[in-house]
């Protein structure tokens, strides 16, 4: 029986993972080692009971008592805090879903790789902040990383049986988010509620806002470089309102291999869960005759400055990715809290990158965990200064 752990079980990716596992037999088909979540301890406890998990962990120590009470009498072990999540990552498992949002997912992911497991990576920030470290850790311990972002899963599937040396370009698509049809001059007035509604995907609030600003796609561009080893000039982005073509791989003979599928994260999750095999999945089958047409346009750089910043980050190298992600997370926090406007997020990130780019000994420090965390902290502090 396969042993599995799910980090971020109560989030959007985690819930879809639990759904697939439940449909495939749940606790009778899988040995669930650990489930982790945030403040939704009622849901975390419900999942732990249903899947008969060995351990349930909340990231927040002040939620420990509530989780303990919710699981009283079940025999399920309970823990709380970031160190407890890292300890959970060290428990032997055959397959681990990394779906913690933000830079907080980096340390548990590294701990999981150190036990030589298969890591299904939905936490894009790990590759953005410390891609070389993550990939080197996997190689050193004989671990496998499988991409779970729909775009990167699509690329991964498009490369099966292919030689990376024959790849000429990689194209990832973006829905354009909530404001793709807005006049650019209106973006400054965008509200939190408006930015929190996605036209195609059902996702959490933070990633939905990142989609509207295209910061989500900016992170994914950097992910492509780190995971597949491509150069920045090989990576392209197209706005595709239908969200049915998730990525395309272009080869030196001019061929384009496209991956199509419904806007349902269970496809990418299910592929990673069952890899290297394919299994029946409860996702919509596309009716291309009914769809009729697919549309693609180049992204407007004025509307989506985050994309330009992603290419600048790749050109800077070093720990620029860690600075970029930390500044983005802090700017997003500010927007959600009403401390910054929608367009200010990109301006804050750009200011942070400008500040750290000239700091010798910081931006060019070796990509090691301690240095990544130091850059993360420094970038957040600079972003806070920009806000004031």
N, C-alpha and C positions, 0 to 999 in steps of 0.2 A: 504494500500500500504506500503510495507516494506521500511524503511528508511535506506539508506546505505551510508557509507563513504569509500573512498579508499585513503590510504596513500601510496605514491610512485606510483601514477597512470601512470606515463610516463615510468616507468621501465618495465622490462620483465614480472614480475608477474602482475604488474598493467595493462599493456596492455592486457594480457590474461584475466584478470578479466573484463575489459571494454568490450572485445570481447564477453564474455559469457553473460554479462548483456545486451549488444546491441542485441544479437541474441534472448534473452528472452523477448524482447519488449522495452528495453531501458527506456526512460523517461516515457513511457506509463505504464510500469510495476513496476518501482521502483521510489521512491522519493530519488534523489541523494542529500544528505546533503552537502558533501564537497569532493573535489578532491585536492590532494596535489602533487607537483612534484618538480623538481630541476630547472635546467637552460633551459630545453626545453620548454619554455613558449608558443611557437607557438602550440606545440602538446597539452599542458595542456589546452590552451584556446579552441582548437578544440574539445577536449573531453568534456570540461565544457559546450560548446554550444550544442553539440550533445545530452548530457544527461540532459541538462537544470539544471545543478547543482546550488545550492543556493550560494555556496562559492568555490572559487579557490584560492589556496595558493601556492606560490613558497617559497622554503626554503631560497632563497637568496634575501636579501633586495635590492641589486642592480638590480634585475630583476623586481622589482615591477612596474616601469613605463611601461616596455614593456608588462607585463601581463595586466595592466590596459588599455593600448591602444588597445590590442588585443580583449578585452572584452567590449570595449566602446559601449554603447547603448543596451547591452543585459540585463541589470538589475542584472547581476551576481556580487555578492560581491567579492572583491579582497583584498588579504592580503599577507604579506611577512614576512619571518623570522621564527626562531625556536619557538619563543613564540606564534606566530600566528598559527603554526601547533599544538602546545599543546592546544591552545584555541579551535581549530577546533575539537580536540578529545573530548572536553567537550560538544559539541553540541549533543543533543539526537539523537541516531541512533540505529537501531535494529541489524545491522550487520556492522562490521568495518573490512576492510582488512588492515593488518599491513604489508606493503611491502617496508618500508623504509630500505635501506641497511645500515648495521653497527649499532654501539651502539646508533646512533642518533634515532633509532626507539624505544628505551626503554621508555623514558618519555611519548611520545604520547600513547604508548600501556598501560601504567599504568593509564593515565588519562581516557582512554576509558573504562578500566575495572572498574574504580571507579563509572561509571554510570550504571554498571550492565548489560552491553551489551554482545553480542556474538562477540568475537575477533577472526578473522581468522588470524592465526599467521604464516606469511612467514618470519618474521624477526627473524632468529635463534639466533642472538646475544642477544636478550632479555633474553632468557632462559639460555644462556651460562654465561652471566655477572651477572644475578640476578634472577635465576630460582626460589629459595624459595620465594623471594619477589613477583614475578609475580604471582605465584600460590596462595600465601596467600592472595594477593589483590583480586584475582578472587573469592576465597572462601568467603572472608569477605563481598563482595558486591553482591554475588549471580550471578556473571558473568560466561560466558562459554568461554573456549579457545579451538579452533579447530585447529589442526595442518595442515599446508599447504605444508610444505616440502613433496616431494613425498614419501620419506621413512617413515616419521612419520605419514602421512596420511594412508599409507599402514598398518603400525602397528596398528593404531587406528581402521581401518576397520577390521583387523584380530582379534581384541579383542572384537568385538561386540558380546554380549551374553556370553562372557567368564569370568572366575574368574581370576583376576591377581595372586591370590595365586597359581594357577595351571601352571603359566608361568615359564618355566625352563631357557629359553634363548631367546634373540632377535637378529636377524641377519639383518644388513642393508647392502645393496650392493653399490658398487662404480664402475663407468665405468673404472676407472684407469686414466682418463684424457688424455690429449694430448700426454703424454710421457710414457704411459704404456708399449710400446714396444721398447723404447729407451734403449741402453746400459747405465747402471748407471753412468759410467765414462763420458758420454757425457752430462749429465744434467747440469753441470757447465757452459756449453756454450749456454744453452737454451735462446732464445731471447723473447722479449715481444710479438712479432707477433706470434711466435710459441706457446707460452703459452696461447694466447688469442683465440685459435681455439679448439673447443670441437668436439670430434668424433661423438657424439650422440645428445646432447642437444643444443638448441638454447637459450643461456642465455646472460646476460650482461658480460662485460669484467672482472670485479672483481671476480665474482663467477666462471667464466670459468678458470681464473688463479688459484683460490683456489681449483678447481677440479684437475688441473694438479699437484698441490703440495700436494693434499689430505688434505689441511687445512679445506676445506669445509666439508669433512667427519669427521675430528676431531671434529669440532663444532657439527656436528650431533650426534656423539657418546655421547657428554656431554648433548645434548638436550634429548636424550633417557632417560638418568638417571634422569634428572630433571622433564621431563613431565610424565614419566610412573612410576617413583619411583623404578626403578630397581637398582641393585648393579652393579658396573663396570664389575665384572667378569661374569655377565650374558649377556654382550653386545659383539657381534662379528661383524667383518667386512669381507666381501668377495668381491674380484674384479670380476665383472660380465660384460664383454665387451658389451654384447647385450643391457644392461639397460632395460630389460623387466620385470625382477623380482625386485621389489623395496624394499621389506623387507620380512622376514619370522619370524613367531612367533613359538617357540618350546615349547611344553607342557611336563609336567612330565610323561605323558604316552608314550612319544617318538614321538608324532605326530608333524608334521611341517605344519603350515598353511602359504601358500605363496600368496602374492598379485602380480599379473601380469598385465601389461598394457603398452600401447605404451609410448614412451618417449615424453610425451606431458603434460605440467604442467596444462592444462585445466582440466585434470581428478581430480587432488587433489583440485584445486580451485573450480571446479564445485561441488565436494562432500561437501566441506565446505559451499558453497553458498546455497545448497539445503538441507543440513542436518536438520533433521534426515531422510528425504526422498532421493530418487535417482531420477534424471531427465535425459532425453535424452541429451547427450553431443556430440559435433562434433569432436570426437576423433577416431582414427583408431581402427578398430576391429582386434585383432590379428588372424593370420592364422598360427596355430601351426604346421600344416603339412608342410607349406612352410618354416617356420623358421627352422624346423628340429631338432636343438639341442641348448642347453643352456650351457654355460661354466662358471665355477667358479674356482677361485684360491685364495690362501691366499695372502694378500698383502705383498710385500717385504719391511721389515723394513728399509733397506738401501735406497730404493727408496722413501719411504714415512715416514720420521721421525716425521711428524706432528701427526701421529696416536699414536706413543709412548708418545708424549708430552700430548696428550689428557688424557691418562690414568694416567699420572703423576699429571695432574691438578686435576682430580677427587680424587686422593689419598691425595693431599694437602688440598683440601676443602677450606672453607672460601671464600675469594675474589680472589682465584687463577683464576677462570674463567674470571673475569673482567680483570685481568692482561694479561691473555692469549689472549683474544680477542683484547685488545688495542694494544698489541705488534704485533699481527698478522696484524692488520689494518695499523699500522705504517710501518711495514716491506713491506707490499704490496704496500703502497704508494711509498716507496723507489724503489722497483723493477720497478714499472710503470714509475717512473721518471728517471730511469737509474742510480740510486744511489747505487743499490745493485744487486748482481747476483741472479739467481733463487734459488740456494742452500743456499744463505746467509739468506733467509727469516726464515727458520727453526732455523738457528744458532742464529739469533737475538732474536727470541722468547724464545729460551732456555736460553740465557743469562739473559733476563729480568726475567724469572721465578726463576732462580738461585738467582738473586739479591733480589727479593721481598720475597722469601720464608723465609728468616731469619729476616724480619722486623716485629717484634712484635708490635702489635697495628695498623698495616696496613693490613697485609694479614689475620689476625684473627679477624678483626673488624666485628661487626654485619652486616649482609647483608641488609643494608638500603640504600636508594637512594643516600644520601649524601656520604656515604662511598664508594659506587660503583663508583660514579663519581670521587671521590678523587683517588681511585685506578686506574681508567681509565687514569687520567691525569698523575699520577706518572709513570705508565708503559710506556706511550707514551714518556715521557721525558727520561726515561732510554733507551728506544729503540733508540731515537735520539742520545743519547750519544754513544751507541754501534756503530752507523753508522759512527760517527766521530772518 
